[in-house]
Amino acid sequence: MANICAYSSAKEVNEKYIKVAEQLGKLIGGKGYNLVYGGGNDGLMGVVAKAVRENGGKVISVVPKIWADHPSLKEFPKDEVIITDNFRSRREKMAQISQGFIILPGALGTLAEATDIIEDSDFISKKPISLINCYGFFNNFLAQDIHAIKEGFALRPINLHGLHISTTLQEAFDFIEQRLK
């Protein structure tokens, strides 16, 4: 079955985002997909991973060796743990073994992962990517893209780079699932 990579926060956040992460995990696991993620048991990433496992999915954790002994990696059983040399090689490995990508709310780490895969979608990979702009979380990120175009730094909006922008989890998941078939 296909691997779906989820990018998000490893921090504890508002309950409304936790519900979205939990529902994503239920969809991934319940539909028989595998989760690829870069986290342990913390934050939204831990919520997604737990829900995937509870719903019959396989969980693949990709972590840099600097985090290999982190307690949150030992608290929750994964089906597979892949150790990489550093954060860049972690992002590369996650992209290599995944067939689709879903971006949930997160901070700079999430944005770094997201912008890497969005940029790659133009030149390297044509894998489906969906950003969930739930509760308007990514409005400023998307506004920055428009500003970059107006100021001459970008040629076209990021949604023309193969990125699907959705406001609901179901819309994002349906986009990915349709392209995996």
Backbone as ProteinMPNN parsed JSONL, in Angstrom:
{"seq_chain_A": "MANICAYSSAKEVNEKYIKVAEQLGKLIGGKGYNLVYGGGNDGLMGVVAKAVRENGGKVISVVPKIWADHPSLKEFPKDEVIITDNFRSRREKMAQISQGFIILPGALGTLAEATDIIEDSDFISKKPISLINCYGFFNNFLAQDIHAIKEGFALRPINLHGLHISTTLQEAFDFIEQRLK", "coords_chain_A": {"N_chain_A": [[0.848, -1.187, 0.0], [0.356, 2.33, -0.472], [2.561, 4.926, 0.731], [1.864, 7.665, 2.747], [3.011, 10.798, 3.467], [3.035, 12.867, 6.282], [3.317, 16.158, 7.279], [3.85, 18.164, 10.086], [3.371, 19.694, 13.316], [5.419, 19.027, 16.194], [4.759, 19.844, 18.623], [2.702, 20.569, 21.498], [-0.543, 21.701, 20.915], [-3.429, 23.811, 20.208], [-6.653, 22.38, 20.795], [-8.414, 22.213, 18.577], [-6.785, 21.755, 16.364], [-5.683, 19.342, 17.032], [-7.83, 17.612, 16.759], [-8.136, 17.583, 13.966], [-5.708, 16.4, 13.223], [-5.973, 13.878, 14.424], [-8.157, 12.864, 12.999], [-7.003, 12.736, 10.451], [-5.103, 10.707, 10.847], [-6.869, 8.58, 11.326], [-8.082, 8.353, 8.804], [-5.859, 7.727, 7.136], [-4.856, 5.277, 8.278], [-7.274, 3.763, 8.369], [-7.937, 3.516, 5.687], [-6.02, 1.887, 4.809], [-3.484, 2.84, 4.198], [0.028, 3.654, 4.647], [1.789, 5.553, 7.103], [4.246, 8.022, 6.798], [6.427, 9.809, 8.704], [8.149, 12.389, 10.581], [8.5, 12.255, 13.328], [8.215, 11.645, 16.875], [6.41, 10.815, 19.626], [5.22, 13.168, 20.213], [3.11, 16.13, 20.14], [1.124, 17.151, 17.264], [2.086, 15.359, 15.394], [2.51, 13.003, 16.838], [-0.145, 12.476, 17.515], [-1.301, 11.954, 14.983], [0.191, 9.65, 14.272], [-0.503, 7.788, 16.314], [-3.267, 7.501, 15.813], [-3.198, 6.408, 13.244], [-2.007, 3.882, 13.736], [-3.924, 2.807, 15.52], [-5.954, 2.41, 13.766], [-5.223, 0.447, 12.03], [-3.095, 1.005, 10.282], [0.315, 1.211, 9.043], [3.207, 2.585, 10.597], [5.853, 4.637, 9.827], [8.709, 5.993, 10.964], [10.926, 8.602, 10.439], [13.923, 9.763, 11.38], [16.51, 12.1, 12.347], [19.871, 11.195, 13.304], [20.674, 12.585, 15.56], [18.42, 12.704, 17.116], [17.91, 10.116, 17.71], [17.954, 8.794, 20.188], [16.0, 10.024, 21.622], [13.512, 10.324, 24.138], [10.761, 10.367, 23.316], [10.702, 8.863, 21.047], [10.842, 6.298, 21.892], [8.599, 5.856, 23.395], [6.309, 5.279, 21.909], [5.326, 2.654, 19.891], [6.698, 2.047, 16.704], [6.313, 0.82, 13.373], [8.433, 0.82, 11.752], [11.619, 2.323, 11.95], [13.629, 4.739, 10.6], [16.835, 5.872, 10.538], [18.533, 8.833, 9.868], [21.338, 10.83, 8.667], [21.124, 13.622, 9.157], [18.949, 16.545, 9.385], [18.356, 17.44, 6.766], [18.853, 15.139, 5.216], [16.914, 13.573, 6.329], [14.522, 14.813, 5.442], [14.865, 14.337, 2.703], [14.79, 11.515, 2.617], [12.197, 11.001, 3.563], [10.713, 12.13, 1.483], [11.539, 10.517, -0.613], [10.502, 7.915, -0.014], [7.796, 8.244, 0.057], [4.54, 8.444, -1.449], [2.634, 10.401, -1.553], [1.716, 13.586, -0.06], [0.722, 15.323, 2.847], [0.129, 18.381, 4.328], [-0.113, 19.636, 7.441], [-1.014, 22.162, 9.919], [1.809, 23.839, 11.354], [5.094, 24.871, 12.536], [8.248, 26.467, 11.824], [9.812, 24.183, 11.12], [7.93, 22.524, 9.886], [7.216, 24.203, 7.758], [9.682, 24.296, 6.421], [9.944, 21.624, 5.571], [7.64, 21.485, 3.986], [8.057, 23.511, 2.002], [10.318, 22.474, 0.738], [9.313, 20.08, -0.465], [7.315, 21.127, -2.085], [8.771, 22.731, -3.845], [10.347, 20.728, -5.04], [8.338, 19.405, -6.4], [7.954, 20.71, -8.747], [10.229, 20.245, -10.306], [11.396, 17.72, -9.843], [9.724, 15.674, -8.711], [6.451, 14.455, -9.254], [4.572, 13.954, -7.377], [1.526, 13.883, -5.462], [0.537, 16.678, -3.463], [-0.955, 18.115, -0.665], [-2.01, 20.918, 1.062], [-3.415, 21.664, 4.111], [-5.37, 24.16, 4.922], [-6.636, 24.662, 7.43], [-8.787, 26.411, 9.606], [-7.746, 28.767, 8.673], [-5.02, 28.756, 9.06], [-2.708, 28.815, 7.391], [-2.944, 31.212, 6.032], [-1.275, 33.533, 6.115], [1.135, 32.513, 5.122], [0.347, 31.854, 2.522], [-0.335, 34.398, 1.659], [2.173, 35.575, 1.66], [3.3, 34.316, -0.523], [1.811, 35.438, -2.62], [2.626, 38.08, -2.301], [5.349, 37.811, -2.951], [5.144, 37.268, -5.67], [4.004, 39.673, -6.608], [6.099, 41.4, -6.073], [7.992, 40.516, -7.802], [9.575, 38.28, -7.234], [8.735, 35.708, -7.608], [7.375, 33.593, -10.128], [4.885, 32.428, -10.451], [1.906, 31.43, -8.631], [2.136, 29.273, -5.694], [0.288, 27.197, -5.787], [0.267, 26.455, -8.381], [2.478, 24.99, -8.649], [1.97, 22.385, -8.325], [0.854, 22.053, -5.891], [-1.912, 21.386, -3.889], [-4.4, 23.241, -2.386], [-6.389, 23.147, 0.392], [-9.304, 23.582, 2.483], [-10.384, 21.811, 4.168], [-9.869, 18.707, 5.846], [-10.926, 16.369, 4.675], [-11.223, 17.09, 1.977], [-8.527, 17.488, 1.293], [-7.483, 14.904, 1.741], [-8.991, 13.38, -0.071], [-8.064, 14.461, -2.49], [-5.364, 13.571, -2.477], [-5.746, 10.772, -2.346], [-7.168, 10.206, -4.74], [-5.198, 10.636, -6.633], [-3.388, 8.7, -6.047], [-4.393, 6.385, -6.975]], "CA_chain_A": [[0.0, 0.0, 0.0], [1.108, 3.576, -0.617], [2.992, 5.697, 1.897], [1.489, 9.078, 2.773], [3.829, 11.561, 4.409], [2.353, 13.987, 6.933], [4.172, 17.16, 7.903], [3.134, 18.964, 11.067], [4.048, 20.108, 14.539], [5.71, 18.087, 17.27], [4.459, 20.587, 19.857], [1.311, 20.531, 21.958], [-1.227, 22.86, 20.355], [-4.859, 23.96, 20.439], [-7.469, 21.18, 20.587], [-9.039, 22.159, 17.25], [-5.817, 21.162, 15.445], [-5.533, 17.943, 17.451], [-8.941, 16.864, 16.147], [-7.824, 17.407, 12.545], [-4.613, 15.421, 13.148], [-6.529, 12.571, 14.759], [-8.98, 12.427, 11.87], [-6.082, 12.363, 9.374], [-4.581, 9.384, 11.178], [-7.946, 7.604, 11.114], [-8.239, 8.167, 7.363], [-4.687, 7.026, 6.595], [-4.883, 3.897, 8.747], [-8.524, 3.114, 8.011], [-7.966, 3.248, 4.251], [-4.956, 0.938, 4.511], [-2.228, 3.481, 3.81], [1.085, 3.752, 5.645], [2.2, 6.917, 7.446], [5.654, 8.398, 6.915], [6.494, 11.077, 9.434], [9.464, 12.645, 11.148], [8.395, 12.543, 14.735], [8.033, 10.633, 17.9], [5.093, 10.722, 20.237], [4.827, 14.509, 20.642], [2.338, 17.054, 19.33], [0.224, 16.664, 16.235], [2.667, 14.188, 14.726], [2.194, 11.851, 17.679], [-1.588, 12.234, 17.393], [-1.513, 11.295, 13.69], [0.779, 8.305, 14.315], [-1.331, 6.931, 17.165], [-4.526, 7.216, 15.124], [-2.894, 5.483, 12.143], [-1.825, 2.547, 14.328], [-5.205, 2.353, 16.083], [-6.861, 2.111, 12.665], [-4.674, -0.611, 11.186], [-2.045, 1.427, 9.369], [1.728, 1.06, 9.398], [3.845, 3.864, 10.919], [7.284, 4.692, 9.506], [9.292, 7.197, 11.55], [12.226, 8.947, 9.86], [14.498, 10.715, 12.331], [17.961, 12.304, 12.274], [20.55, 10.451, 14.373], [20.753, 13.417, 16.761], [17.214, 12.423, 17.896], [17.693, 8.665, 17.765], [17.749, 8.339, 21.562], [15.013, 10.884, 22.276], [12.504, 9.509, 24.828], [9.473, 10.254, 22.624], [10.796, 7.826, 20.018], [10.718, 4.999, 22.539], [7.299, 5.755, 24.063], [5.252, 4.817, 21.023], [5.916, 1.695, 18.947], [6.593, 2.269, 15.269], [6.55, -0.388, 12.602], [9.764, 0.955, 11.173], [12.317, 3.569, 12.252], [14.757, 4.967, 9.699], [17.731, 6.889, 11.094], [19.299, 9.538, 8.838], [22.481, 11.581, 9.186], [20.775, 14.967, 9.59], [17.593, 16.959, 9.032], [18.216, 17.481, 5.311], [18.722, 13.761, 4.71], [15.604, 13.105, 6.793], [13.525, 15.305, 4.485], [15.067, 13.627, 1.439], [14.319, 10.137, 2.767], [10.741, 11.04, 3.652], [10.221, 12.392, 0.123], [11.866, 9.354, -1.459], [9.692, 6.727, 0.265], [6.374, 8.609, 0.102], [3.861, 8.636, -2.729], [1.782, 11.576, -1.426], [2.092, 14.427, 1.075], [-0.301, 16.189, 3.434], [0.748, 19.37, 5.209], [-0.968, 20.15, 8.509], [-0.397, 23.313, 10.578], [3.069, 23.649, 12.069], [5.962, 26.05, 12.588], [9.316, 26.55, 10.827], [10.194, 22.859, 10.629], [6.884, 22.111, 8.961], [7.353, 25.029, 6.556], [10.885, 23.857, 5.702], [9.592, 20.376, 4.885], [6.627, 21.785, 2.966], [8.63, 24.239, 0.873], [11.191, 21.528, 0.024], [8.555, 19.156, -1.296], [6.619, 21.934, -3.098], [9.787, 23.087, -4.845], [10.682, 19.5, -5.771], [7.221, 18.966, -7.245], [8.091, 21.369, -10.043], [11.378, 19.808, -11.087], [11.848, 16.36, -9.581], [8.659, 14.723, -8.405], [5.082, 14.883, -9.555], [3.743, 13.33, -6.351], [0.496, 14.816, -4.975], [0.78, 17.407, -2.214], [-2.1, 18.924, -0.259], [-1.849, 21.743, 2.259], [-4.704, 21.871, 4.769], [-5.419, 25.503, 5.506], [-7.738, 24.64, 8.393], [-8.908, 27.584, 10.474], [-6.969, 29.853, 8.094], [-3.679, 28.726, 9.633], [-1.671, 29.144, 6.411], [-3.286, 32.427, 5.29], [-0.109, 34.419, 5.986], [2.069, 31.823, 4.233], [-0.181, 32.012, 1.169], [-0.226, 35.823, 1.343], [3.586, 35.824, 1.345], [3.484, 33.838, -1.891], [1.24, 36.475, -3.493], [3.522, 39.237, -2.179], [6.562, 37.491, -3.717], [4.804, 37.422, -7.088], [3.827, 41.114, -6.869], [7.404, 42.062, -5.998], [8.858, 39.981, -8.843], [10.439, 37.2, -6.764], [8.182, 34.415, -8.016], [6.707, 33.695, -11.418], [3.497, 31.978, -10.371], [1.509, 31.01, -7.278], [2.577, 27.93, -5.328], [-0.668, 26.162, -6.148], [0.583, 26.031, -9.746], [3.646, 24.116, -8.543], [1.486, 21.049, -7.989], [0.313, 22.056, -4.531], [-3.361, 21.525, -3.738], [-4.716, 23.944, -1.149], [-7.747, 22.818, 0.823], [-9.679, 24.113, 3.788], [-10.838, 20.699, 5.004], [-9.083, 17.48, 5.796], [-11.509, 15.431, 3.715], [-10.867, 17.57, 0.635], [-7.1, 17.21, 1.107], [-7.276, 13.458, 1.649], [-9.581, 12.93, -1.34], [-7.129, 14.872, -3.547], [-4.229, 12.658, -2.453], [-6.198, 9.412, -2.644], [-7.511, 10.112, -6.162], [-3.968, 10.612, -7.42], [-2.634, 7.487, -5.728], [-5.024, 5.235, -7.642]], "C_chain_A": [[0.885, 1.238, 0.0], [1.452, 4.201, 0.732], [2.547, 7.142, 1.732], [2.305, 9.759, 3.853], [2.995, 12.708, 4.971], [3.4, 14.885, 7.591], [3.327, 17.958, 8.884], [4.006, 19.229, 12.279], [4.299, 18.95, 15.493], [5.496, 18.763, 18.625], [2.994, 20.401, 20.221], [0.636, 21.825, 21.51], [-2.713, 22.841, 20.715], [-5.634, 22.703, 20.033], [-8.059, 21.082, 19.186], [-8.09, 21.541, 16.214], [-5.595, 19.68, 15.766], [-6.628, 17.091, 16.813], [-8.688, 16.602, 14.669], [-6.742, 16.339, 12.378], [-5.119, 14.01, 13.435], [-7.361, 12.011, 13.604], [-8.106, 12.023, 10.683], [-5.528, 10.968, 9.624], [-5.615, 8.295, 10.967], [-8.136, 7.322, 9.63], [-7.081, 7.362, 6.773], [-4.73, 5.554, 6.991], [-6.107, 3.13, 8.287], [-8.638, 2.765, 6.544], [-6.811, 2.332, 3.824], [-3.65, 1.544, 4.035], [-1.233, 3.431, 4.966], [1.404, 5.219, 5.875], [3.717, 7.003, 7.457], [5.651, 9.731, 7.634], [7.842, 11.199, 10.12], [9.456, 12.829, 12.641], [8.281, 11.342, 15.625], [6.587, 10.638, 18.352], [4.498, 12.101, 20.547], [3.943, 15.226, 19.634], [1.418, 16.403, 18.319], [0.775, 15.423, 15.539], [2.398, 12.918, 15.532], [0.727, 11.473, 17.593], [-1.884, 11.492, 16.093], [-1.026, 9.849, 13.76], [-0.058, 7.341, 15.155], [-2.621, 6.537, 16.457], [-4.314, 6.273, 13.943], [-2.788, 4.058, 12.681], [-3.138, 1.979, 14.847], [-6.205, 1.951, 14.997], [-6.235, 1.191, 11.621], [-3.577, -0.228, 10.225], [-0.649, 1.185, 9.928], [2.329, 2.447, 9.601], [5.347, 3.756, 10.689], [7.823, 6.031, 9.999], [10.685, 7.411, 10.955], [12.822, 10.054, 10.72], [15.998, 10.889, 12.107], [18.634, 11.648, 13.48], [20.68, 11.261, 15.66], [19.549, 13.178, 17.678], [17.0, 10.937, 18.148], [17.414, 8.144, 19.173], [16.729, 9.184, 22.326], [13.914, 10.017, 22.902], [11.19, 9.342, 24.06], [9.509, 9.22, 21.504], [10.6, 6.433, 20.611], [9.329, 4.772, 23.148], [6.224, 5.111, 23.208], [5.847, 3.857, 20.0], [5.654, 2.083, 17.494], [6.793, 0.934, 14.573], [7.945, -0.38, 12.009], [10.334, 2.305, 11.585], [13.524, 3.642, 11.331], [15.562, 6.119, 10.278], [18.535, 7.499, 9.94], [20.423, 10.345, 9.485], [22.088, 12.932, 9.783], [19.359, 15.31, 9.128], [17.368, 16.992, 7.522], [18.039, 16.075, 4.754], [17.422, 13.128, 5.192], [14.516, 13.531, 5.817], [13.643, 14.57, 3.147], [14.538, 12.198, 1.512], [12.795, 10.085, 2.826], [10.131, 11.242, 2.266], [10.418, 11.174, -0.771], [10.893, 8.194, -1.246], [8.192, 7.001, 0.293], [5.82, 8.8, -1.301], [2.918, 9.843, -2.722], [2.101, 12.301, -0.132], [0.909, 15.274, 1.532], [0.383, 17.087, 4.457], [-0.311, 19.914, 6.161], [-0.304, 21.388, 9.117], [0.864, 22.93, 11.371], [3.888, 24.923, 12.0], [7.067, 25.953, 11.526], [9.751, 25.194, 10.274], [9.205, 22.334, 9.605], [6.993, 22.9, 7.658], [8.582, 24.64, 5.741], [10.599, 22.582, 4.915], [8.633, 20.649, 3.73], [7.242, 22.484, 1.757], [9.604, 23.368, 0.08], [10.389, 20.677, -0.953], [7.778, 19.913, -2.38], [7.587, 22.301, -4.218], [10.16, 21.868, -5.685], [9.582, 19.087, -6.735], [7.281, 19.598, -8.632], [9.155, 20.716, -10.922], [11.714, 18.325, -10.973], [10.701, 15.375, -9.511], [7.31, 15.297, -8.788], [4.111, 14.231, -8.574], [2.729, 14.335, -5.813], [0.821, 15.386, -3.59], [-0.468, 18.22, -1.894], [-1.802, 19.626, 1.061], [-3.239, 21.988, 2.838], [-4.672, 23.214, 5.493], [-6.598, 25.593, 6.487], [-7.635, 25.842, 9.33], [-8.066, 28.761, 9.974], [-5.522, 29.883, 8.539], [-2.605, 29.204, 8.652], [-1.973, 30.416, 5.62], [-2.08, 33.341, 5.081], [0.952, 33.824, 5.066], [1.634, 32.022, 2.776], [-0.124, 33.477, 0.727], [1.216, 36.189, 0.994], [3.895, 35.395, -0.079], [2.973, 34.887, -2.888], [2.131, 37.718, -3.486], [4.797, 39.013, -3.0], [6.321, 37.642, -5.221], [4.708, 38.905, -7.444], [5.165, 41.846, -6.912], [8.414, 41.498, -6.993], [9.785, 38.85, -8.422], [9.956, 35.817, -7.175], [7.403, 34.621, -9.309], [5.225, 33.347, -11.361], [3.185, 31.51, -8.962], [1.922, 29.567, -6.981], [1.569, 26.848, -5.68], [-0.507, 25.739, -7.61], [1.857, 25.194, -9.794], [3.221, 22.694, -8.197], [0.912, 20.942, -6.594], [-1.197, 22.254, -4.574], [-3.606, 22.191, -2.394], [-6.168, 23.655, -0.805], [-8.026, 23.457, 2.172], [-10.165, 23.01, 4.712], [-9.935, 19.495, 4.818], [-9.621, 16.529, 4.734], [-11.158, 15.815, 2.276], [-9.401, 17.254, 0.327], [-6.85, 15.723, 0.904], [-7.823, 12.917, 0.335], [-8.663, 13.271, -2.514], [-5.959, 13.887, -3.63], [-4.67, 11.268, -2.916], [-6.54, 9.234, -4.125], [-6.263, 9.999, -7.031], [-3.097, 9.401, -7.126], [-3.19, 6.261, -6.443], [-4.531, 5.04, -9.036]], "O_chain_A": [[2.037, 1.184, 0.43], [0.743, 4.03, 1.724], [2.815, 7.77, 0.707], [2.291, 9.346, 5.013], [2.334, 13.431, 4.225], [4.249, 14.424, 8.355], [2.218, 18.381, 8.555], [5.218, 19.014, 12.258], [3.501, 18.017, 15.587], [6.0, 18.297, 19.647], [2.156, 20.113, 19.366], [1.178, 22.913, 21.703], [-3.18, 21.96, 21.437], [-5.3, 22.05, 19.044], [-8.193, 19.98, 18.654], [-8.546, 20.875, 15.285], [-5.351, 18.872, 14.87], [-6.369, 15.97, 16.375], [-8.993, 15.519, 14.17], [-6.84, 15.479, 11.503], [-4.73, 13.058, 12.757], [-7.272, 10.827, 13.279], [-8.431, 11.066, 9.98], [-5.488, 10.141, 8.713], [-5.29, 7.21, 10.487], [-8.331, 6.17, 9.24], [-7.297, 6.426, 6.003], [-4.649, 4.679, 6.13], [-6.0, 1.979, 7.863], [-9.349, 1.829, 6.18], [-6.643, 2.039, 2.641], [-2.792, 0.829, 3.518], [-1.608, 3.197, 6.115], [1.305, 6.035, 4.958], [4.392, 6.162, 8.05], [4.964, 10.668, 7.228], [8.587, 10.225, 10.226], [10.334, 13.505, 13.178], [8.256, 10.194, 15.183], [5.665, 10.483, 17.55], [3.394, 12.192, 21.084], [4.012, 14.968, 18.432], [0.988, 15.262, 18.487], [0.015, 14.539, 15.142], [2.092, 11.873, 14.959], [0.386, 10.29, 17.596], [-2.63, 10.514, 16.092], [-1.74, 8.93, 13.358], [-0.293, 6.204, 14.747], [-3.024, 5.374, 16.495], [-5.165, 5.427, 13.67], [-3.405, 3.138, 12.145], [-3.433, 0.803, 14.637], [-7.178, 1.246, 15.266], [-6.668, 1.161, 10.469], [-3.158, -1.057, 9.417], [-0.467, 0.982, 11.129], [2.003, 3.38, 8.866], [6.023, 2.908, 11.271], [7.428, 7.084, 9.499], [11.519, 6.506, 10.969], [12.283, 11.159, 10.777], [16.684, 9.942, 11.722], [18.038, 11.556, 14.553], [20.786, 10.683, 16.742], [19.636, 13.419, 18.882], [15.995, 10.552, 18.747], [16.705, 7.149, 19.33], [16.614, 9.066, 23.546], [13.435, 9.078, 22.266], [10.565, 8.285, 24.142], [8.461, 8.752, 21.06], [10.231, 5.498, 19.9], [8.932, 3.632, 23.388], [5.32, 4.462, 23.734], [6.794, 4.223, 19.303], [4.528, 2.405, 17.114], [7.386, 0.018, 15.142], [8.556, -1.426, 11.794], [9.627, 3.312, 11.575], [14.341, 2.723, 11.286], [15.036, 7.212, 10.484], [19.138, 6.782, 9.141], [20.45, 10.52, 10.703], [22.649, 13.348, 10.797], [18.662, 14.474, 8.555], [16.297, 16.609, 7.05], [17.17, 15.845, 3.913], [16.885, 12.239, 4.531], [13.686, 12.718, 5.41], [12.633, 14.224, 2.534], [13.906, 11.723, 0.568], [12.176, 9.22, 2.206], [9.142, 10.595, 1.92], [9.557, 10.847, -1.588], [10.496, 7.549, -2.216], [7.401, 6.087, 0.527], [6.515, 9.249, -2.213], [2.453, 10.263, -3.781], [2.683, 11.722, 0.786], [0.193, 15.86, 0.721], [1.114, 16.62, 5.33], [-1.272, 20.562, 5.746], [0.871, 21.637, 8.848], [0.954, 21.855, 11.963], [3.433, 25.936, 11.468], [6.837, 25.41, 10.445], [10.029, 25.075, 9.081], [9.593, 21.769, 8.582], [6.875, 22.328, 6.574], [8.539, 24.652, 4.511], [10.962, 22.469, 3.744], [8.794, 20.111, 2.635], [6.983, 22.098, 0.618], [9.701, 23.516, -1.139], [10.744, 20.567, -2.126], [7.601, 19.393, -3.481], [7.254, 22.191, -5.398], [10.275, 21.968, -6.907], [9.858, 18.486, -7.774], [6.711, 19.065, -9.584], [8.999, 20.644, -12.141], [12.259, 17.74, -11.908], [10.717, 14.348, -10.189], [7.072, 16.497, -8.652], [2.954, 13.986, -8.915], [3.038, 15.523, -5.716], [1.301, 14.691, -2.695], [-0.983, 18.934, -2.755], [-1.396, 19.0, 2.04], [-4.133, 22.464, 2.139], [-4.03, 23.369, 6.532], [-7.441, 26.484, 6.382], [-6.553, 26.225, 9.776], [-7.712, 29.648, 10.751], [-4.857, 30.911, 8.418], [-1.688, 29.924, 9.047], [-1.306, 30.672, 4.617], [-1.886, 33.867, 3.985], [1.598, 34.552, 4.312], [2.456, 32.32, 1.91], [0.108, 33.763, -0.448], [1.448, 37.027, 0.122], [4.676, 36.052, -0.767], [3.638, 35.179, -3.882], [2.362, 38.333, -4.527], [5.27, 39.931, -3.669], [7.202, 38.094, -5.952], [5.26, 39.345, -8.452], [5.346, 42.789, -7.683], [9.561, 41.942, -7.031], [10.693, 38.492, -9.172], [10.715, 34.851, -7.091], [6.844, 35.691, -9.548], [4.415, 33.889, -12.113], [4.094, 31.226, -8.183], [2.044, 28.746, -7.889], [1.951, 25.691, -5.857], [-1.101, 24.744, -8.025], [2.266, 24.741, -10.863], [4.061, 21.882, -7.809], [0.526, 19.856, -6.159], [-1.695, 23.178, -5.219], [-3.076, 21.75, -1.374], [-7.066, 23.89, -1.612], [-7.109, 23.825, 2.907], [-10.341, 23.239, 5.908], [-9.323, 19.303, 3.767], [-8.847, 15.946, 3.975], [-10.834, 14.952, 1.459], [-9.077, 16.804, -0.772], [-6.102, 15.326, 0.011], [-7.182, 12.083, -0.304], [-8.501, 12.464, -3.429], [-5.606, 13.424, -4.715], [-4.033, 10.666, -3.78], [-6.222, 8.194, -4.703], [-6.285, 9.327, -8.062], [-2.166, 9.109, -7.877], [-2.533, 5.222, -6.509], [-4.968, 4.115, -9.722]]}, "name": "protein", "num_of_chains": 1, "seq": "MANICAYSSAKEVNEKYIKVAEQLGKLIGGKGYNLVYGGGNDGLMGVVAKAVRENGGKVISVVPKIWADHPSLKEFPKDEVIITDNFRSRREKMAQISQGFIILPGALGTLAEATDIIEDSDFISKKPISLINCYGFFNNFLAQDIHAIKEGFALRPINLHGLHISTTLQEAFDFIEQRLK"}
